[in-house]
Amino acid sequence: MRRHAKIFALLAIVTVSAATRAVAADRLVGIHSARVISQAMPWVAAEAGLFKKYNLDFQLVYIASSPAVTAAMLGGDAEIALTGGEGNIRAYVQGATDFIFIGAVKNVFTHSILAGTVVKSPEDLRGKKIGINRIGSNPHFFTVQALRQKGLDPVKDVQLIQSGGSPETLAALVSGNLDAACLNPPSDTLALAQGFHYVIYGPDQKIPYAATAFVTRKTVLAKRAPVIGEFMKAMAEASKILHEDREFTYKVMSKYLRVTDRKILDASYSTEIKALEKRLDIRPEALQSILDEIAKTDARAKSIKADDLIDRRYLNDFAKSGFFDKLWEGKR
């Protein structure tokens, strides 16, 4: 009886200990705004067990476009977001100065404008319908900037169509409801495979922009700085995997983007990976380009500096502590 009692007591201790560990995991809700490679780090982290490693109960929610993500964060629906910068910066200019950028995945555009055979050059886009996901989204911002570079007025010379998201934009292009579309990997590669071609190839334009950044709020950092720090460690490790373990990354892409064609994966990955920040650096010029654009219609943006929007505490800590150096020395 005593022996059985000891066994039951031991089992009870193990059960309570396991339950305590489960309860101790820090819950964190995050948003991502596009189903693209540059926003794949949370997927990679989940599949690699990194959230468990850093004791996080992380829930990722998809909300298309930066403005919608901004609204959700203002409503308290999430504490961190991986998104394009325009929505958050525009809100900051309008008075929501609680927003803060703590890192980035991509500081330049890799979007492109693609079309069928009728549109052979940027000039042929005049009077045409171009899919941009949503007003205020990354595709919208890129299209505006790229058209201006080519001497076209994005308001007068073309018709910008909100299609919802990247998959919807591609579907509208293929169905003939659009004359052209702004897409990035892997959607642009899928369009190429169906006979469309680049009219404006984004990577060649080298337009600085906070295309994929980690955004949170100062009030969140004040309350949950250590938890956000653990999340950023998970993202740093996911970045290492994304850059150095192509096969694992392809498995993740196949699962979450439902793209299994090896040629499409190769083309998309090769284009995108060159633009991604290995150490999650957020570059001031990427934010400044958005401030400059907003300043054309809102003078308040002129008094705001890019550095006002950046908190480098985690990036600096990872660099000073040797976390980044140790992470990139060896293989996963």
PyMOL commands that set and color helices and strands:
alter all, ss='L'
color gray80, all
select helices_A, chain A and resi 2-24+37-39+41-47+50-53+66-74+86-93+122-125+138-149+166-175+187-193+202-205+218-244+246-257+262-273+284-295+299-303+306-309+313-320+323-329
alter helices_A, ss='H'
color red, helices_A
select strands_A, chain A and resi 26-32+56-62+80-83+99-108+112-115+129-131+159-161+180-183+197-200+208-217
alter strands_A, ss='S'
color yellow, strands_A
deselect
rebuild
show_as cartoon
